[in-house]
Amino acid sequence: FFCQSEPTILCFDIDTGLTRTEFETKFPYAYQLAAALHCEEPIDFDKYKDYPGITPEKLKSLHEKHLAAKEEAQK
């Protein structure tokens, strides 16, 4: 908050060096990935493989954490 310069986006724990607008332009499926993390269906890694820092293992782990949090919230 209240920054003098716009911060850059972290993606899978890697600083992209991109502002939010630049990141959204370069990786237009970011919101689709965010939505997919909440769905039970496996996520197609190939669709997001160009994202900085992503690996199949990181994507699977993040997906599992989102599903577990969703399940916990429904209790």
DSSP file (Angstrom, degrees, kcal/mol; ACC not computed):
  #  RESIDUE AA STRUCTURE BP1 BP2  ACC     N-H-->O    O-->H-N    N-H-->O    O-->H-N    TCO  KAPPA ALPHA  PHI   PSI    X-CA   Y-CA   Z-CA
    1    1 A F              0   0    0      0, 0.0     0, 0.0     0, 0.0     0, 0.0   0.000 360.0 360.0 360.0 148.2    0.0    0.0    0.0
    2    2 A F        +     0   0    0      1,-0.2     2,-0.1     2,-0.1     3,-0.0   0.796 360.0 169.7  57.0  36.1    1.0    3.6   -0.6
    3    3 A C        -     0   0    0      1,-0.1    -1,-0.2     2,-0.0     3,-0.1  -0.444  39.2-142.1 -77.2 150.7    4.0    2.7   -2.7
    4    4 A Q  S    S+     0   0    0      1,-0.1     2,-0.3    -2,-0.1    -1,-0.1   0.733  91.2  30.5 -80.8 -26.1    5.9    5.4   -4.7
    5    5 A S  S    S-     0   0    0     -3,-0.0    -1,-0.1     0, 0.0    -2,-0.0  -0.960  96.9 -98.4-132.1 153.2    6.5    2.9   -7.5
    6    6 A E        -     0   0    0     -2,-0.3    -2,-0.0    -3,-0.1     2,-0.0  -0.520  41.2-128.5 -72.5 127.7    4.3    0.0   -8.7
    7    7 A P        -     0   0    0      0, 0.0    13,-0.4     0, 0.0     2,-0.2  -0.271  21.2-115.3 -71.4 162.5    5.6   -3.3   -7.3
    8    8 A T        -     0   0    0     11,-0.1     2,-0.3     1,-0.1    11,-0.2  -0.628  31.5-100.7 -98.0 161.2    6.2   -6.3   -9.6
    9    9 A I        -     0   0    0      9,-2.8     7,-2.9    -2,-0.2     2,-0.4  -0.578  21.2-144.9 -86.1 136.4    4.3   -9.6   -9.5
   10   10 A L  E     -A   15   0A   0     -2,-0.3     2,-0.4     5,-0.2     5,-0.2  -0.849  17.2-172.4 -93.1 136.6    5.5  -12.8   -7.9
   11   11 A C  E >  S-A   14   0A   0      3,-2.7     3,-1.3    -2,-0.4    -2,-0.0  -0.971  72.6 -17.3-133.5 117.2    4.5  -15.9   -9.8
   12   12 A F  T 3  S-     0   0    0     -2,-0.4    -1,-0.1     1,-0.3     3,-0.1   0.922 129.6 -53.2  49.0  47.5    5.2  -19.3   -8.2
   13   13 A D  T 3  S+     0   0    0      1,-0.2     2,-0.5    41,-0.0    -1,-0.3   0.598 115.9 115.1  68.6  15.5    7.6  -17.6   -5.9
   14   14 A I  E <   -A   11   0A   0     -3,-1.3    -3,-2.7    38,-0.3     2,-0.6  -0.960  68.8-126.0-116.2 130.4    9.6  -15.9   -8.7
   15   15 A D  E     -A   10   0A   0     -2,-0.5    -5,-0.2    -5,-0.2    38,-0.1  -0.651  20.2-165.1 -74.3 118.8    9.7  -12.2   -9.2
   16   16 A T        -     0   0    0     -7,-2.9    -1,-0.2    -2,-0.6    -6,-0.1   0.701  25.9-132.8 -78.8 -19.5    8.6  -11.6  -12.8
   17   17 A G  S    S+     0   0    0     -8,-0.4     2,-0.4     1,-0.3    -7,-0.1   0.554  70.2 119.4  74.9   6.3    9.8   -8.0  -13.0
   18   18 A L        -     0   0    0     -9,-0.4    -9,-2.8     1,-0.0    -1,-0.3  -0.823  64.0-127.4-106.7 142.5    6.4   -7.3  -14.5
   19   19 A T     >  -     0   0    0     -2,-0.4     4,-2.9   -11,-0.2     5,-0.2  -0.297  39.4 -97.4 -72.3 171.0    3.8   -4.9  -13.1
   20   20 A R  H  > S+     0   0    0    -13,-0.4     4,-2.8     1,-0.2     5,-0.2   0.927 126.2  47.7 -58.5 -45.7    0.3   -6.3  -12.7
   21   21 A T  H  > S+     0   0    0      1,-0.2     4,-1.9     2,-0.2    -1,-0.2   0.923 113.3  47.5 -62.8 -44.3   -0.8   -4.8  -16.0
   22   22 A E  H  > S+     0   0    0      2,-0.2     4,-2.5     1,-0.2    -1,-0.2   0.910 112.8  49.6 -63.0 -41.5    2.2   -6.2  -17.8
   23   23 A F  H  X S+     0   0    0     -4,-2.9     4,-3.0     1,-0.2    -2,-0.2   0.933 110.2  49.4 -63.6 -46.3    1.7   -9.6  -16.3
   24   24 A E  H  < S+     0   0    0     -4,-2.8    -1,-0.2     1,-0.2    -2,-0.2   0.838 112.9  48.5 -63.9 -32.2   -1.9   -9.7  -17.2
   25   25 A T  H  < S+     0   0    0     -4,-1.9    -1,-0.2    -5,-0.2    -2,-0.2   0.917 116.9  40.8 -71.7 -43.7   -1.1   -8.8  -20.8
   26   26 A K  H  < S+     0   0    0     -4,-2.5    -2,-0.2     1,-0.3    -3,-0.2   0.832 127.2  32.7 -74.7 -32.7    1.7  -11.3  -21.1
   27   27 A F    ><  +     0   0    0     -4,-3.0     3,-1.5    -5,-0.2    -1,-0.3  -0.680  68.4 170.8-125.6  75.6   -0.2  -14.1  -19.3
   28   28 A P  T 3  S+     0   0    0      0, 0.0     3,-0.4     0, 0.0     4,-0.2   0.593  71.1  64.4 -67.6 -10.1   -3.8  -13.6  -20.2
   29   29 A Y  T 3>  +     0   0    0      1,-0.2     4,-2.3     2,-0.1     5,-0.2   0.250  66.8 107.5 -97.0  14.5   -5.0  -16.9  -18.6
   30   30 A A  H <> S+     0   0    0     -3,-1.5     4,-2.2     1,-0.2    -1,-0.2   0.899  80.9  47.4 -59.6 -41.9   -4.0  -16.0  -15.1
   31   31 A Y  H  > S+     0   0    0     -3,-0.4     4,-2.0     2,-0.2    -1,-0.2   0.842 109.6  53.6 -70.9 -31.5   -7.6  -15.6  -14.0
   32   32 A Q  H  > S+     0   0    0     -4,-0.2     4,-2.5     2,-0.2    -1,-0.2   0.900 109.3  49.0 -66.5 -39.7   -8.6  -18.9  -15.6
   33   33 A L  H  X S+     0   0    0     -4,-2.3     4,-1.7     2,-0.2    -2,-0.2   0.921 108.6  53.3 -64.4 -42.9   -5.8  -20.6  -13.6
   34   34 A A  H  < S+     0   0    0     -4,-2.2     4,-0.3     1,-0.2    -2,-0.2   0.906 112.6  44.4 -58.3 -41.9   -7.0  -18.9  -10.4
   35   35 A A  H >< S+     0   0    0     -4,-2.0     3,-1.5     1,-0.2    -1,-0.2   0.892 109.0  56.6 -69.5 -39.8  -10.5  -20.3  -11.1
   36   36 A A  H >< S+     0   0    0     -4,-2.5     3,-1.7     1,-0.3    -1,-0.2   0.797  93.5  69.1 -63.5 -28.7   -9.2  -23.8  -12.1
   37   37 A L  T 3< S+     0   0    0     -4,-1.7    -1,-0.3     1,-0.3    -2,-0.2   0.738  98.9  50.9 -62.6 -21.0   -7.5  -24.1   -8.7
   38   38 A H  T <  S+     0   0    0     -3,-1.5     2,-0.3    -4,-0.3    -1,-0.3   0.427  95.6  88.4 -96.0  -0.5  -10.9  -24.3   -7.0
   39   39 A C  S <  S-     0   0    0     -3,-1.7    28,-0.1    -4,-0.2    27,-0.0  -0.727  75.2-133.6-100.9 149.0  -12.2  -27.1   -9.3
   40   40 A E  S    S+     0   0    0     -2,-0.3    -1,-0.1     2,-0.1     3,-0.1   0.785  77.3  98.7 -69.1 -28.7  -11.8  -30.8   -8.8
   41   41 A E  S    S-     0   0    0      1,-0.1    -2,-0.2    -5,-0.0     0, 0.0  -0.278  87.1 -99.2 -64.3 144.1  -10.7  -31.5  -12.3
   42   42 A P        -     0   0    0      0, 0.0     2,-0.4     0, 0.0    -1,-0.1  -0.289  39.0-118.5 -58.9 148.7   -6.9  -31.8  -13.0
   43   43 A I        -     0   0    0     -3,-0.1     2,-1.1    -4,-0.0     3,-0.1  -0.775  19.7-119.9 -94.9 134.6   -5.3  -28.7  -14.4
   44   44 A D    >>  -     0   0    0     -2,-0.4     3,-1.2     1,-0.2     4,-0.6  -0.607  23.6-165.5 -74.4 100.9   -3.7  -28.8  -17.8
   45   45 A F  H >> S+     0   0    0     -2,-1.1     3,-1.6     1,-0.3     4,-0.7   0.862  82.6  65.2 -56.0 -39.0   -0.1  -27.9  -17.1
   46   46 A D  H 34 S+     0   0    0      1,-0.3     3,-0.4     2,-0.2    -1,-0.3   0.793  94.1  60.0 -59.0 -28.8    0.7  -27.3  -20.8
   47   47 A K  H <4 S+     0   0    0     -3,-1.2    -1,-0.3     1,-0.2    -2,-0.2   0.791 119.3  27.3 -68.2 -26.5   -1.7  -24.4  -20.8
   48   48 A Y  H X< S+     0   0    0     -3,-1.6     3,-2.3    -4,-0.6    -1,-0.2   0.268  83.5 114.4-118.4   8.9    0.3  -22.6  -18.2
   49   49 A K  T 3< S+     0   0    0     -4,-0.7    -1,-0.1    -3,-0.4    -3,-0.1   0.654  71.7  62.0 -62.5 -16.7    3.8  -23.9  -18.7
   50   50 A D  T 3  S+     0   0    0     -4,-0.2    -1,-0.3    -3,-0.1     3,-0.1   0.509  76.1 113.8 -86.6  -4.0    5.2  -20.6  -19.7
   51   51 A Y  S X  S-     0   0    0     -3,-2.3     3,-1.6     1,-0.1    -3,-0.0  -0.463  80.9 -99.4 -69.2 136.5    4.4  -18.9  -16.4
   52   52 A P  T 3  S+     0   0    0      0, 0.0   -38,-0.3     0, 0.0    -1,-0.1  -0.301 101.5   3.9 -58.1 132.7    7.5  -17.9  -14.5
   53   53 A G  T 3  S+     0   0    0      1,-0.2     2,-0.2   -40,-0.1     5,-0.1   0.338  93.1 139.5  80.0  -7.2    8.5  -20.4  -11.8
   54   54 A I    <   +     0   0    0     -3,-1.6    -1,-0.2    -6,-0.1     3,-0.0  -0.451  21.0 169.1 -75.6 142.0    5.8  -22.9  -12.6
   55   55 A T     >  -     0   0    0     -2,-0.2     4,-2.5     1,-0.1     5,-0.2  -0.941  48.2-109.0-137.4 160.5    6.6  -26.6  -12.5
   56   56 A P  H  > S+     0   0    0      0, 0.0     4,-2.4     0, 0.0     5,-0.2   0.891 121.2  51.5 -56.7 -37.3    4.1  -29.6  -12.6
   57   57 A E  H  > S+     0   0    0      2,-0.2     4,-2.5     1,-0.2     5,-0.2   0.917 109.9  47.1 -67.6 -43.6    4.9  -30.3   -9.0
   58   58 A K  H  > S+     0   0    0      2,-0.2     4,-2.6     1,-0.2     5,-0.2   0.910 113.5  48.9 -64.4 -41.5    4.3  -26.7   -7.9
   59   59 A L  H  X S+     0   0    0     -4,-2.5     4,-2.4     2,-0.2    -2,-0.2   0.926 112.8  47.2 -64.7 -44.4    1.0  -26.5   -9.8
   60   60 A K  H  X S+     0   0    0     -4,-2.4     4,-2.5    -5,-0.2    -2,-0.2   0.920 113.3  48.6 -62.9 -44.2   -0.2  -29.8   -8.4
   61   61 A S  H  X S+     0   0    0     -4,-2.5     4,-2.2     2,-0.2    -2,-0.2   0.922 112.5  47.6 -62.7 -45.2    0.8  -28.8   -4.8
   62   62 A L  H  X S+     0   0    0     -4,-2.6     4,-2.3     2,-0.2    -1,-0.2   0.905 112.0  50.7 -63.2 -41.5   -1.0  -25.4   -5.1
   63   63 A H  H  X S+     0   0    0     -4,-2.4     4,-2.4     1,-0.2    -2,-0.2   0.924 110.0  49.6 -62.1 -45.3   -4.1  -27.1   -6.6
   64   64 A E  H  X S+     0   0    0     -4,-2.5     4,-2.3     1,-0.2    -1,-0.2   0.892 110.1  51.1 -61.8 -40.3   -4.1  -29.6   -3.7
   65   65 A K  H  X S+     0   0    0     -4,-2.2     4,-2.3     2,-0.2    -1,-0.2   0.901 110.1  49.2 -64.8 -41.2   -3.8  -26.8   -1.1
   66   66 A H  H  X S+     0   0    0     -4,-2.3     4,-2.3     2,-0.2    -2,-0.2   0.922 112.2  47.8 -64.3 -42.9   -6.7  -24.9   -2.7
   67   67 A L  H  X S+     0   0    0     -4,-2.4     4,-2.4     2,-0.2    -2,-0.2   0.897 111.8  50.2 -66.1 -38.7   -8.9  -28.0   -2.7
   68   68 A A  H  X S+     0   0    0     -4,-2.3     4,-2.5     2,-0.2    -1,-0.2   0.913 111.5  48.0 -65.4 -42.0   -8.0  -28.8    0.9
   69   69 A A  H  X S+     0   0    0     -4,-2.3     4,-2.2     2,-0.2    -2,-0.2   0.885 111.4  50.9 -65.1 -38.3   -8.8  -25.2    2.0
   70   70 A K  H  X S+     0   0    0     -4,-2.3     4,-1.1     2,-0.2    -2,-0.2   0.915 111.3  47.8 -64.3 -43.5  -12.1  -25.3    0.1
   71   71 A E  H  < S+     0   0    0     -4,-2.4     4,-0.4     1,-0.2     3,-0.4   0.907 111.4  50.5 -63.9 -42.8  -13.0  -28.6    1.8
   72   72 A E  H >< S+     0   0    0     -4,-2.5     3,-1.2     1,-0.2    -1,-0.2   0.888 107.8  53.4 -63.0 -39.8  -12.1  -27.3    5.2
   73   73 A A  H 3< S+     0   0    0     -4,-2.2    -1,-0.2     1,-0.3    -2,-0.2   0.765 103.4  57.7 -67.6 -24.9  -14.2  -24.2    4.6
   74   74 A Q  T 3<        0   0    0     -4,-1.1    -1,-0.3    -3,-0.4    -2,-0.2   0.546 360.0 360.0 -83.6  -6.8  -17.2  -26.3    3.8
   75   75 A K    <         0   0    0     -3,-1.2    -1,-0.2    -4,-0.4    -2,-0.1   0.482 360.0 360.0 -76.8 360.0  -17.1  -28.1    7.2
